[in-house]
Amino acid sequence: MNVLVIHGPNLHLLGRRNPEIYGKATLAALNAGIKKHAAGLGLKVRAFQSNSEGGIIDLLTGNAAWADALVINPAAYTHYSYAIRDAIEALGLPAVEVHLSDISKRDPFRKVSVIKPVCRAQFKGEGPLSYFKALDLCAKLK
């Protein structure tokens, strides 16, 4: 099974940006952990990061033929990107939304996800484990 992993805006700053919220691991370290966990489940992963809404949509559509499932951390786009939501819905891939922090316990504007309704599940607030749980769910879809 092929799993597309997309990290949204500012996740390239992991390890430097608010480590008390997002942890000290870099994006490279997170991706290495994701690939290791996926390999243990027999999954192949392509991981990308984009700071732009259009870039994320291009990654979704450009990898849709390869991917069997999607794990996405839309970051700030979680709360207002109907364009990303619509792209996920249109592609019809089983999708899982993830967040390193617990968005339900943060600023009021972060509590709402417009992405969640087009996803099978949402994992949040467990750092990298949120991604690993999403991969575990994808493996069950085989």
N, CA, C and O atoms as a GROMACS GRO file, in nm:
protein
  568
    1MET      N    1   0.084  -0.119   0.000
    1MET     CA    2   0.000   0.000   0.000
    1MET      C    3   0.088   0.124   0.000
    1MET      O    4   0.187   0.130   0.072
    2ASN      N    5   0.051   0.221  -0.080
    2ASN     CA    6   0.124   0.348  -0.092
    2ASN      C    7   0.050   0.457  -0.016
    2ASN      O    8  -0.070   0.480  -0.036
    3VAL      N    9   0.122   0.525   0.072
    3VAL     CA   10   0.062   0.631   0.154
    3VAL      C   11   0.131   0.764   0.125
    3VAL      O   12   0.253   0.776   0.139
    4LEU      N   13   0.052   0.860   0.085
    4LEU     CA   14   0.100   0.995   0.064
    4LEU      C   15   0.090   1.071   0.196
    4LEU      O   16  -0.017   1.075   0.258
    5VAL      N   17   0.200   1.130   0.240
    5VAL     CA   18   0.203   1.209   0.364
    5VAL      C   19   0.233   1.354   0.324
    5VAL      O   20   0.334   1.382   0.260
    6ILE      N   21   0.143   1.442   0.363
    6ILE     CA   22   0.161   1.584   0.332
    6ILE      C   23   0.162   1.665   0.462
    6ILE      O   24   0.072   1.655   0.545
    7HIS      N   25   0.268   1.744   0.475
    7HIS     CA   26   0.283   1.836   0.588
    7HIS      C   27   0.256   1.978   0.536
    7HIS      O   28   0.309   2.018   0.433
    8GLY      N   29   0.174   2.051   0.607
    8GLY     CA   30   0.136   2.184   0.565
    8GLY      C   31   0.232   2.294   0.606
    8GLY      O   32   0.348   2.267   0.640
    9PRO      N   33   0.184   2.418   0.601
    9PRO     CA   34   0.270   2.533   0.621
    9PRO      C   35   0.339   2.537   0.757
    9PRO      O   36   0.283   2.502   0.860
   10ASN      N   37   0.462   2.583   0.751
   10ASN     CA   38   0.549   2.605   0.866
   10ASN      C   39   0.603   2.477   0.930
   10ASN      O   40   0.680   2.484   1.025
   11LEU      N   41   0.564   2.363   0.881
   11LEU     CA   42   0.617   2.240   0.939
   11LEU      C   43   0.764   2.218   0.903
   11LEU      O   44   0.831   2.136   0.965
   12HIS      N   45   0.813   2.290   0.804
   12HIS     CA   46   0.957   2.288   0.776
   12HIS      C   47   1.037   2.354   0.889
   12HIS      O   48   1.159   2.342   0.895
   13LEU      N   49   0.967   2.423   0.978
   13LEU     CA   50   1.031   2.491   1.092
   13LEU      C   51   1.031   2.406   1.219
   13LEU      O   52   1.071   2.454   1.325
   14LEU      N   53   0.986   2.281   1.208
   14LEU     CA   54   0.985   2.195   1.327
   14LEU      C   55   1.124   2.190   1.390
   14LEU      O   56   1.226   2.189   1.321
   15GLY      N   57   1.125   2.187   1.522
   15GLY     CA   58   1.249   2.188   1.597
   15GLY      C   59   1.292   2.328   1.637
   15GLY      O   60   1.366   2.346   1.733
   16ARG      N   61   1.244   2.428   1.562
   16ARG     CA   62   1.275   2.568   1.593
   16ARG      C   63   1.151   2.645   1.635
   16ARG      O   64   1.159   2.732   1.722
   17ARG      N   65   1.039   2.614   1.574
   17ARG     CA   66   0.916   2.690   1.600
   17ARG      C   67   0.841   2.631   1.719
   17ARG      O   68   0.801   2.514   1.716
   18ASN      N   69   0.822   2.708   1.821
   18ASN     CA   70   0.745   2.670   1.940
   18ASN      C   71   0.768   2.524   1.981
   18ASN      O   72   0.675   2.444   1.979
   19PRO      N   73   0.892   2.489   2.019
   19PRO     CA   74   0.918   2.350   2.055
   19PRO      C   75   0.835   2.302   2.175
   19PRO      O   76   0.814   2.182   2.192
   20GLU      N   77   0.788   2.396   2.257
   20GLU     CA   78   0.703   2.356   2.370
   20GLU      C   79   0.566   2.308   2.321
   20GLU      O   80   0.495   2.238   2.394
   21ILE      N   81   0.529   2.343   2.200
   21ILE     CA   82   0.402   2.299   2.142
   21ILE      C   83   0.424   2.184   2.044
   21ILE      O   84   0.352   2.084   2.048
   22TYR      N   85   0.523   2.199   1.956
   22TYR     CA   86   0.541   2.104   1.846
   22TYR      C   87   0.654   2.004   1.867
   22TYR      O   88   0.671   1.912   1.787
   23GLY      N   89   0.731   2.020   1.974
   23GLY     CA   90   0.842   1.930   2.001
   23GLY      C   91   0.972   1.980   1.941
   23GLY      O   92   0.975   2.081   1.871
   24LYS      N   93   1.079   1.908   1.969
   24LYS     CA   94   1.213   1.949   1.928
   24LYS      C   95   1.260   1.878   1.802
   24LYS      O   96   1.364   1.914   1.746
   25ALA      N   97   1.187   1.777   1.757
   25ALA     CA   98   1.229   1.703   1.638
   25ALA      C   99   1.212   1.788   1.513
   25ALA      O  100   1.117   1.865   1.502
   26THR      N  101   1.304   1.773   1.420
   26THR     CA  102   1.296   1.843   1.292
   26THR      C  103   1.201   1.768   1.197
   26THR      O  104   1.160   1.655   1.225
   27LEU      N  105   1.167   1.833   1.088
   27LEU     CA  106   1.084   1.767   0.987
   27LEU      C  107   1.156   1.645   0.930
   27LEU      O  108   1.094   1.542   0.906
   28ALA      N  109   1.287   1.656   0.910
   28ALA     CA  110   1.364   1.542   0.859
   28ALA      C  111   1.357   1.424   0.955
   28ALA      O  112   1.341   1.310   0.913
   29ALA      N  113   1.368   1.452   1.085
   29ALA     CA  114   1.358   1.345   1.185
   29ALA      C  115   1.217   1.287   1.188
   29ALA      O  116   1.200   1.165   1.199
   30LEU      N  117   1.116   1.372   1.177
   30LEU     CA  118   0.978   1.323   1.174
   30LEU      C  119   0.956   1.234   1.053
   30LEU      O  120   0.899   1.125   1.065
   31ASN      N  121   1.002   1.278   0.936
   31ASN     CA  122   0.986   1.197   0.816
   31ASN      C  123   1.060   1.064   0.826
   31ASN      O  124   1.010   0.962   0.779
   32ALA      N  125   1.178   1.065   0.887
   32ALA     CA  126   1.253   0.940   0.905
   32ALA      C  127   1.173   0.844   0.994
   32ALA      O  128   1.165   0.725   0.965
   33GLY      N  129   1.114   0.896   1.100
   33GLY     CA  130   1.031   0.813   1.188
   33GLY      C  131   0.908   0.761   1.116
   33GLY      O  132   0.869   0.645   1.135
   34ILE      N  133   0.846   0.844   1.035
   34ILE     CA  134   0.729   0.804   0.957
   34ILE      C  135   0.766   0.690   0.862
   34ILE      O  136   0.695   0.590   0.854
   35LYS      N  137   0.876   0.707   0.790
   35LYS     CA  138   0.918   0.604   0.694
   35LYS      C  139   0.954   0.473   0.763
   35LYS      O  140   0.923   0.365   0.712
   36LYS      N  141   1.018   0.481   0.878
   36LYS     CA  142   1.054   0.360   0.953
   36LYS      C  143   0.927   0.289   1.001
   36LYS      O  144   0.915   0.167   0.988
   37HIS      N  145   0.835   0.365   1.057
   37HIS     CA  146   0.710   0.304   1.107
   37HIS      C  147   0.632   0.244   0.991
   37HIS      O  148   0.579   0.133   1.003
   38ALA      N  149   0.624   0.316   0.880
   38ALA     CA  150   0.552   0.266   0.762
   38ALA      C  151   0.614   0.136   0.710
   38ALA      O  152   0.542   0.042   0.676
   39ALA      N  153   0.745   0.132   0.703
   39ALA     CA  154   0.813   0.012   0.654
   39ALA      C  155   0.780  -0.108   0.741
   39ALA      O  156   0.761  -0.219   0.690
   40GLY      N  157   0.772  -0.087   0.871
   40GLY     CA  158   0.736  -0.194   0.963
   40GLY      C  159   0.594  -0.246   0.941
   40GLY      O  160   0.562  -0.358   0.979
   41LEU      N  161   0.511  -0.164   0.880
   41LEU     CA  162   0.373  -0.203   0.850
   41LEU      C  163   0.358  -0.252   0.706
   41LEU      O  164   0.248  -0.289   0.664
   42GLY      N  165   0.468  -0.252   0.631
   42GLY     CA  166   0.462  -0.293   0.491
   42GLY      C  167   0.407  -0.186   0.399
   42GLY      O  168   0.357  -0.216   0.291
   43LEU      N  169   0.416  -0.059   0.442
   43LEU     CA  170   0.365   0.053   0.363
   43LEU      C  171   0.480   0.126   0.296
   43LEU      O  172   0.591   0.132   0.349
   44LYS      N  173   0.454   0.181   0.178
   44LYS     CA  174   0.547   0.271   0.111
   44LYS      C  175   0.496   0.412   0.130
   44LYS      O  176   0.376   0.436   0.121
   45VAL      N  177   0.587   0.505   0.156
   45VAL     CA  178   0.549   0.643   0.187
   45VAL      C  179   0.620   0.741   0.094
   45VAL      O  180   0.739   0.725   0.064
   46ARG      N  181   0.547   0.841   0.052
   46ARG     CA  182   0.604   0.961  -0.009
   46ARG      C  183   0.563   1.076   0.081
   46ARG      O  184   0.444   1.096   0.106
   47ALA      N  185   0.660   1.150   0.132
   47ALA     CA  186   0.632   1.261   0.223
   47ALA      C  187   0.674   1.393   0.160
   47ALA      O  188   0.783   1.404   0.103
   48PHE      N  189   0.587   1.491   0.170
   48PHE     CA  190   0.612   1.624   0.115
   48PHE      C  191   0.568   1.730   0.215
   48PHE      O  192   0.486   1.704   0.303
   49GLN      N  193   0.626   1.849   0.201
   49GLN     CA  194   0.585   1.964   0.281
   49GLN      C  195   0.567   2.081   0.187
   49GLN      O  196   0.647   2.102   0.096
   50SER      N  197   0.460   2.157   0.209
   50SER     CA  198   0.437   2.278   0.130
   50SER      C  199   0.380   2.387   0.219
   50SER      O  200   0.300   2.362   0.309
   51ASN      N  201   0.425   2.509   0.191
   51ASN     CA  202   0.372   2.625   0.263
   51ASN      C  203   0.256   2.690   0.190
   51ASN      O  204   0.197   2.786   0.241
   52SER      N  205   0.222   2.640   0.072
   52SER     CA  206   0.116   2.705  -0.004
   52SER      C  207  -0.003   2.612  -0.025
   52SER      O  208   0.011   2.491  -0.043
   53GLU      N  209  -0.119   2.672  -0.022
   53GLU     CA  210  -0.244   2.598  -0.041
   53GLU      C  211  -0.246   2.532  -0.178
   53GLU      O  212  -0.280   2.414  -0.190
   54GLY      N  213  -0.211   2.607  -0.282
   54GLY     CA  214  -0.207   2.551  -0.416
   54GLY      C  215  -0.104   2.441  -0.429
   54GLY      O  216  -0.126   2.343  -0.501
   55GLY      N  217   0.009   2.457  -0.361
   55GLY     CA  218   0.113   2.354  -0.363
   55GLY      C  219   0.063   2.223  -0.303
   55GLY      O  220   0.094   2.115  -0.354
   56ILE      N  221  -0.014   2.232  -0.196
   56ILE     CA  222  -0.070   2.112  -0.134
   56ILE      C  223  -0.169   2.046  -0.229
   56ILE      O  224  -0.169   1.924  -0.243
   57ILE      N  225  -0.252   2.124  -0.292
   57ILE     CA  226  -0.349   2.068  -0.388
   57ILE      C  227  -0.275   2.003  -0.504
   57ILE      O  228  -0.315   1.896  -0.550
   58ASP      N  229  -0.168   2.067  -0.553
   58ASP     CA  230  -0.088   2.007  -0.661
   58ASP      C  231  -0.024   1.875  -0.617
   58ASP      O  232  -0.018   1.780  -0.695
   59LEU      N  233   0.023   1.869  -0.492
   59LEU     CA  234   0.079   1.744  -0.441
   59LEU      C  235  -0.027   1.635  -0.433
   59LEU      O  236  -0.002   1.519  -0.466
   60LEU      N  237  -0.146   1.672  -0.388
   60LEU     CA  238  -0.256   1.576  -0.381
   60LEU      C  239  -0.290   1.520  -0.518
   60LEU      O  240  -0.294   1.399  -0.538
   61THR      N  241  -0.313   1.608  -0.612
   61THR     CA  242  -0.355   1.562  -0.745
   61THR      C  243  -0.241   1.496  -0.821
   61THR      O  244  -0.263   1.401  -0.896
   62GLY      N  245  -0.119   1.544  -0.801
   62GLY     CA  246  -0.005   1.487  -0.871
   62GLY      C  247   0.035   1.349  -0.823
   62GLY      O  248   0.103   1.276  -0.896
   63ASN      N  249  -0.005   1.312  -0.703
   63ASN     CA  250   0.029   1.181  -0.646
   63ASN      C  251  -0.092   1.090  -0.630
   63ASN      O  252  -0.079   0.979  -0.577
   64ALA      N  253  -0.208   1.134  -0.675
   64ALA     CA  254  -0.331   1.056  -0.654
   64ALA      C  255  -0.328   0.921  -0.722
   64ALA      O  256  -0.381   0.824  -0.668
   65ALA      N  257  -0.267   0.911  -0.839
   65ALA     CA  258  -0.262   0.782  -0.909
   65ALA      C  259  -0.170   0.683  -0.838
   65ALA      O  260  -0.192   0.562  -0.845
   66TRP      N  261  -0.069   0.733  -0.769
   66TRP     CA  262   0.025   0.648  -0.695
   66TRP      C  263  -0.032   0.605  -0.559
   66TRP      O  264  -0.013   0.492  -0.516
   67ALA      N  265  -0.100   0.696  -0.492
   67ALA     CA  266  -0.140   0.677  -0.353
   67ALA      C  267  -0.264   0.591  -0.337
   67ALA      O  268  -0.358   0.596  -0.416
   68ASP      N  269  -0.261   0.510  -0.231
   68ASP     CA  270  -0.378   0.433  -0.189
   68ASP      C  271  -0.446   0.496  -0.068
   68ASP      O  272  -0.562   0.467  -0.038
   69ALA      N  273  -0.373   0.584   0.001
   69ALA     CA  274  -0.426   0.652   0.120
   69ALA      C  275  -0.347   0.781   0.141
   69ALA      O  276  -0.238   0.799   0.086
   70LEU      N  277  -0.404   0.868   0.222
   70LEU     CA  278  -0.345   0.999   0.249
   70LEU      C  279  -0.339   1.023   0.399
   70LEU      O  280  -0.436   0.999   0.471
   71VAL      N  281  -0.224   1.070   0.446
   71VAL     CA  282  -0.209   1.123   0.582
   71VAL      C  283  -0.171   1.269   0.563
   71VAL      O  284  -0.072   1.300   0.498
   72ILE      N  285  -0.250   1.358   0.621
   72ILE     CA  286  -0.226   1.501   0.600
   72ILE      C  287  -0.232   1.579   0.731
   72ILE      O  288  -0.324   1.563   0.811
   73ASN      N  289  -0.131   1.663   0.748
   73ASN     CA  290  -0.132   1.763   0.853
   73ASN      C  291  -0.147   1.897   0.782
   73ASN      O  292  -0.047   1.956   0.739
   74PRO      N  293  -0.269   1.947   0.770
   74PRO     CA  294  -0.290   2.070   0.695
   74PRO      C  295  -0.243   2.195   0.769
   74PRO      O  296  -0.246   2.305   0.714
   75ALA      N  297  -0.199   2.178   0.894
   75ALA     CA  298  -0.150   2.290   0.976
   75ALA      C  299  -0.256   2.401   0.978
   75ALA      O  300  -0.374   2.373   1.000
   76ALA      N  301  -0.217   2.525   0.957
   76ALA     CA  302  -0.313   2.636   0.966
   76ALA      C  303  -0.427   2.625   0.866
   76ALA      O  304  -0.535   2.678   0.889
   77TYR      N  305  -0.404   2.555   0.754
   77TYR     CA  306  -0.512   2.538   0.655
   77TYR      C  307  -0.625   2.450   0.708
   77TYR      O  308  -0.734   2.448   0.650
   78THR      N  309  -0.601   2.381   0.816
   78THR     CA  310  -0.703   2.298   0.880
   78THR      C  311  -0.832   2.376   0.904
   78THR      O  312  -0.942   2.323   0.889
   79HIS      N  313  -0.816   2.500   0.940
   79HIS     CA  314  -0.926   2.579   0.993
   79HIS      C  315  -1.006   2.656   0.888
   79HIS      O  316  -1.113   2.708   0.918
   80TYR      N  317  -0.953   2.664   0.765
   80TYR     CA  318  -1.026   2.745   0.668
   80TYR      C  319  -1.007   2.706   0.522
   80TYR      O  320  -1.065   2.771   0.435
   81SER      N  321  -0.929   2.603   0.490
   81SER     CA  322  -0.906   2.573   0.349
   81SER      C  323  -1.010   2.478   0.293
   81SER      O  324  -0.995   2.356   0.297
   82TYR      N  325  -1.115   2.537   0.241
   82TYR     CA  326  -1.215   2.456   0.172
   82TYR      C  327  -1.159   2.404   0.041
   82TYR      O  328  -1.208   2.304  -0.011
   83ALA      N  329  -1.057   2.470  -0.014
   83ALA     CA  330  -0.995   2.422  -0.138
   83ALA      C  331  -0.924   2.289  -0.114
   83ALA      O  332  -0.937   2.196  -0.194
   84ILE      N  333  -0.848   2.278  -0.005
   84ILE     CA  334  -0.782   2.151   0.028
   84ILE      C  335  -0.887   2.046   0.063
   84ILE      O  336  -0.876   1.932   0.019
   85ARG      N  337  -0.986   2.084   0.140
   85ARG     CA  338  -1.094   1.992   0.175
   85ARG      C  339  -1.159   1.936   0.050
   85ARG      O  340  -1.179   1.815   0.038
   86ASP      N  341  -1.192   2.023  -0.044
   86ASP     CA  342  -1.258   1.979  -0.167
   86ASP      C  343  -1.169   1.889  -0.251
   86ASP      O  344  -1.218   1.795  -0.313
   87ALA      N  345  -1.039   1.917  -0.254
   87ALA     CA  346  -0.946   1.832  -0.329
   87ALA      C  347  -0.939   1.692  -0.268
   87ALA      O  348  -0.940   1.592  -0.340
   88ILE      N  349  -0.933   1.684  -0.135
   88ILE     CA  350  -0.931   1.553  -0.069
   88ILE      C  351  -1.059   1.478  -0.101
   88ILE      O  352  -1.055   1.360  -0.135
   89GLU      N  353  -1.170   1.546  -0.090
   89GLU     CA  354  -1.298   1.482  -0.119
   89GLU      C  355  -1.306   1.434  -0.264
   89GLU      O  356  -1.351   1.323  -0.291
   90ALA      N  357  -1.263   1.518  -0.357
   90ALA     CA  358  -1.272   1.486  -0.500
   90ALA      C  359  -1.185   1.366  -0.536
   90ALA      O  360  -1.223   1.286  -0.621
   91LEU      N  361  -1.069   1.353  -0.473
   91LEU     CA  362  -0.979   1.242  -0.506
   91LEU      C  363  -1.030   1.109  -0.453
   91LEU      O  364  -1.000   1.004  -0.509
   92GLY      N  365  -1.106   1.114  -0.345
   92GLY     CA  366  -1.166   0.992  -0.292
   92GLY      C  367  -1.070   0.896  -0.222
   92GLY      O  368  -1.106   0.782  -0.195
   93LEU      N  369  -0.948   0.941  -0.194
   93LEU     CA  370  -0.854   0.856  -0.120
   93LEU      C  371  -0.896   0.848   0.026
   93LEU      O  372  -0.941   0.948   0.082
   94PRO      N  373  -0.881   0.732   0.089
   94PRO     CA  374  -0.901   0.729   0.234
   94PRO      C  375  -0.799   0.824   0.297
   94PRO      O  376  -0.679   0.810   0.276
   95ALA      N  377  -0.846   0.919   0.374
   95ALA     CA  378  -0.760   1.022   0.430
   95ALA      C  379  -0.767   1.023   0.582
   95ALA      O  380  -0.870   0.993   0.641
   96VAL      N  381  -0.655   1.059   0.643
   96VAL     CA  382  -0.646   1.072   0.788
   96VAL      C  383  -0.580   1.207   0.817
   96VAL      O  384  -0.473   1.237   0.764
   97GLU      N  385  -0.643   1.287   0.901
   97GLU     CA  386  -0.589   1.417   0.941
   97GLU      C  387  -0.507   1.399   1.068
   97GLU      O  388  -0.549   1.328   1.160
   98VAL      N  389  -0.391   1.462   1.073
   98VAL     CA  390  -0.305   1.453   1.191
   98VAL      C  391  -0.257   1.591   1.234
   98VAL      O  392  -0.246   1.684   1.153
   99HIS      N  393  -0.229   1.601   1.364
   99HIS     CA  394  -0.170   1.722   1.421
   99HIS      C  395  -0.077   1.683   1.533
   99HIS      O  396  -0.109   1.594   1.613
  100LEU      N  397   0.038   1.747   1.541
  100LEU     CA  398   0.132   1.722   1.650
  100LEU      C  399   0.075   1.771   1.782
  100LEU      O  400   0.090   1.704   1.884
  101SER      N  401   0.010   1.886   1.780
  101SER     CA  402  -0.049   1.943   1.902
  101SER      C  403  -0.197   1.908   1.906
  101SER      O  404  -0.255   1.862   1.808
  102ASP      N  405  -0.256   1.931   2.021
  102ASP     CA  406  -0.400   1.906   2.036
  102ASP      C  407  -0.474   2.034   2.003
  102ASP      O  408  -0.488   2.124   2.086
  103ILE      N  409  -0.523   2.041   1.879
  103ILE     CA  410  -0.588   2.164   1.833
  103ILE      C  411  -0.714   2.197   1.913
  103ILE      O  412  -0.757   2.312   1.916
  104SER      N  413  -0.774   2.097   1.977
  104SER     CA  414  -0.895   2.122   2.055
  104SER      C  415  -0.866   2.193   2.187
  104SER      O  416  -0.958   2.239   2.255
  105LYS      N  417  -0.738   2.202   2.224
  105LYS     CA  418  -0.700   2.266   2.350
  105LYS      C  419  -0.619   2.393   2.327
  105LYS      O  420  -0.551   2.441   2.418
  106ARG      N  421  -0.626   2.446   2.208
  106ARG     CA  422  -0.547   2.565   2.176
  106ARG      C  423  -0.639   2.685   2.152
  106ARG      O  424  -0.752   2.687   2.202
  107ASP      N  425  -0.593   2.782   2.077
  107ASP     CA  426  -0.670   2.903   2.050
  107ASP      C  427  -0.808   2.867   1.995
  107ASP      O  428  -0.822   2.765   1.926
  108PRO      N  429  -0.908   2.948   2.023
  108PRO     CA  430  -1.044   2.917   1.975
  108PRO      C  431  -1.052   2.892   1.824
  108PRO      O  432  -1.124   2.803   1.780
  109PHE      N  433  -0.978   2.970   1.744
  109PHE     CA  434  -0.985   2.952   1.599
  109PHE      C  435  -0.924   2.819   1.553
  109PHE      O  436  -0.953   2.774   1.443
  110ARG      N  437  -0.841   2.757   1.636
  110ARG     CA  438  -0.777   2.630   1.599
  110ARG      C  439  -0.865   2.509   1.630
  110ARG      O  440  -0.832   2.398   1.588
  111LYS      N  441  -0.973   2.528   1.700
  111LYS     CA  442  -1.057   2.415   1.742
  111LYS      C  443  -1.140   2.356   1.628
  111LYS      O  444  -1.182   2.240   1.637
  112VAL      N  445  -1.163   2.430   1.523
  112VAL     CA  446  -1.249   2.386   1.413
  112VAL      C  447  -1.162   2.335   1.298
  112VAL      O  448  -1.067   2.401   1.256
  113SER      N  449  -1.197   2.216   1.248
  113SER     CA  450  -1.130   2.162   1.130
  113SER      C  451  -1.232   2.148   1.018
  113SER      O  452  -1.332   2.077   1.033
  114VAL      N  453  -1.206   2.215   0.906
  114VAL     CA  454  -1.291   2.196   0.789
  114VAL      C  455  -1.246   2.073   0.710
  114VAL      O  456  -1.315   2.030   0.617
  115ILE      N  457  -1.131   2.017   0.746
  115ILE     CA  458  -1.075   1.900   0.678
  115ILE      C  459  -1.132   1.770   0.736
  115ILE      O  460  -1.153   1.673   0.663
  116LYS      N  461  -1.156   1.768   0.865
  116LYS     CA  462  -1.199   1.646   0.935
  116LYS      C  463  -1.318   1.575   0.870
  116LYS      O  464  -1.318   1.452   0.864
  117PRO      N  465  -1.420   1.646   0.822
  117PRO     CA  466  -1.536   1.576   0.765
  117PRO      C  467  -1.506   1.488   0.643
  117PRO      O  468  -1.584   1.399   0.611
  118VAL      N  469  -1.395   1.512   0.574
  118VAL     CA  470  -1.361   1.430   0.457
  118VAL      C  471  -1.252   1.328   0.488
  118VAL      O  472  -1.192   1.270   0.398
  119CYS      N  473  -1.226   1.308   0.617
  119CYS     CA  474  -1.125   1.212   0.662
  119CYS      C  475  -1.188   1.098   0.742
  119CYS      O  476  -1.293   1.114   0.803
  120ARG      N  477  -1.121   0.985   0.739
  120ARG     CA  478  -1.168   0.869   0.816
  120ARG      C  479  -1.148   0.888   0.966
  120ARG      O  480  -1.226   0.837   1.047
  121ALA      N  481  -1.044   0.964   1.002
  121ALA     CA  482  -1.012   0.984   1.144
  121ALA      C  483  -0.924   1.108   1.156
  121ALA      O  484  -0.871   1.159   1.057
  122GLN      N  485  -0.910   1.154   1.280
  122GLN     CA  486  -0.821   1.264   1.312
  122GLN      C  487  -0.743   1.224   1.437
  122GLN      O  488  -0.802   1.186   1.538
  123PHE      N  489  -0.611   1.231   1.428
  123PHE     CA  490  -0.525   1.205   1.544
  123PHE      C  491  -0.452   1.334   1.576
  123PHE      O  492  -0.394   1.398   1.488
  124LYS      N  493  -0.455   1.373   1.704
  124LYS     CA  494  -0.398   1.502   1.742
  124LYS      C  495  -0.341   1.496   1.883
  124LYS      O  496  -0.384   1.418   1.967
  125GLY      N  497  -0.243   1.582   1.905
  125GLY     CA  498  -0.192   1.603   2.039
  125GLY      C  499  -0.094   1.499   2.090
  125GLY      O  500  -0.064   1.496   2.209
  126GLU      N  501  -0.045   1.414   2.003
  126GLU     CA  502   0.047   1.310   2.049
  126GLU      C  503   0.182   1.317   1.978
  126GLU      O  504   0.254   1.218   1.971
  127GLY      N  505   0.214   1.434   1.927
  127GLY     CA  506   0.342   1.449   1.858
  127GLY      C  507   0.350   1.352   1.741
  127GLY      O  508   0.250   1.326   1.674
  128PRO      N  509   0.470   1.298   1.716
  128PRO     CA  510   0.486   1.203   1.604
  128PRO      C  511   0.394   1.081   1.613
  128PRO      O  512   0.360   1.023   1.510
  129LEU      N  513   0.354   1.044   1.732
  129LEU     CA  514   0.263   0.930   1.749
  129LEU      C  515   0.131   0.952   1.674
  129LEU      O  516   0.068   0.855   1.632
  130SER      N  517   0.090   1.077   1.658
  130SER     CA  518  -0.030   1.106   1.580
  130SER      C  519  -0.014   1.053   1.438
  130SER      O  520  -0.108   0.994   1.382
  131TYR      N  521   0.103   1.074   1.379
  131TYR     CA  522   0.130   1.023   1.244
  131TYR      C  523   0.135   0.869   1.245
  131TYR      O  524   0.082   0.805   1.154
  132PHE      N  525   0.198   0.812   1.345
  132PHE     CA  526   0.212   0.666   1.350
  132PHE      C  527   0.075   0.599   1.362
  132PHE      O  528   0.050   0.496   1.300
  133LYS      N  529  -0.013   0.658   1.442
  133LYS     CA  530  -0.149   0.604   1.454
  133LYS      C  531  -0.223   0.614   1.322
  133LYS      O  532  -0.301   0.525   1.286
  134ALA      N  533  -0.200   0.723   1.248
  134ALA     CA  534  -0.263   0.737   1.117
  134ALA      C  535  -0.212   0.629   1.022
  134ALA      O  536  -0.290   0.571   0.947
  135LEU      N  537  -0.082   0.601   1.026
  135LEU     CA  538  -0.027   0.494   0.942
  135LEU      C  539  -0.083   0.358   0.982
  135LEU      O  540  -0.111   0.275   0.896
  136ASP      N  541  -0.099   0.336   1.113
  136ASP     CA  542  -0.158   0.209   1.160
  136ASP      C  543  -0.298   0.193   1.101
  136ASP      O  544  -0.335   0.084   1.058
  137LEU      N  545  -0.375   0.300   1.099
  137LEU     CA  546  -0.509   0.295   1.041
  137LEU      C  547  -0.503   0.266   0.891
  137LEU      O  548  -0.581   0.187   0.839
  138CYS      N  549  -0.410   0.331   0.823
  138CYS     CA  550  -0.395   0.306   0.678
  138CYS      C  551  -0.362   0.160   0.652
  138CYS      O  552  -0.414   0.100   0.557
  139ALA      N  553  -0.276   0.102   0.734
  139ALA     CA  554  -0.238  -0.039   0.716
  139ALA      C  555  -0.358  -0.132   0.728
  139ALA      O  556  -0.362  -0.237   0.664
  140LYS      N  557  -0.456  -0.094   0.808
  140LYS     CA  558  -0.576  -0.175   0.824
  140LYS      C  559  -0.668  -0.167   0.702
  140LYS      O  560  -0.759  -0.248   0.688
  141LEU      N  561  -0.644  -0.070   0.615
  141LEU     CA  562  -0.726  -0.053   0.496
  141LEU      C  563  -0.684  -0.145   0.381
  141LEU      O  564  -0.754  -0.156   0.281
  142LYS      N  565  -0.570  -0.209   0.397
  142LYS     CA  566  -0.516  -0.296   0.290
  142LYS      C  567  -0.618  -0.397   0.243
  142LYS      O  568  -0.589  -0.477   0.154
   0.00000   0.00000   0.00000
